[in-house]
Amino acid sequence: MESRSDELYHVLCEKGYPDDFCKEIAYRQMNTDYTATRMLGYLYRVSNPRPEDVVDEMLAILIDREAIIKKKELEHAQATINHVYREGL
């Protein structure tokens, strides 16, 4: 079964981007299902983005992912603090 990163790699190659560019995005930067799926959505919506536009979208997706991770970490920390306040140490 093909991974989302593999699918992303093939879509990028089909759009005519250089192989090194495709590998960097698909396997080094967008290497989770979440990020690869988001990038695939972009590539299916936009017919022929310039390489610069693909990189801009990649950076936006990675920044968004980092914000989600930070939010989850903060929510967990707050839940732990609330538990300590309720139950004590």
Protein Blocks (a to p, Z undefined) as FASTA:
>chain_A
ZZfklmmmmmmmmnopafklmmmmmmmmmmcfklmmmmmmmmmmpmbacfklmmmmmmmm
mmmmmmmmmmmmmmmmmmmmmmmmmnoZZ
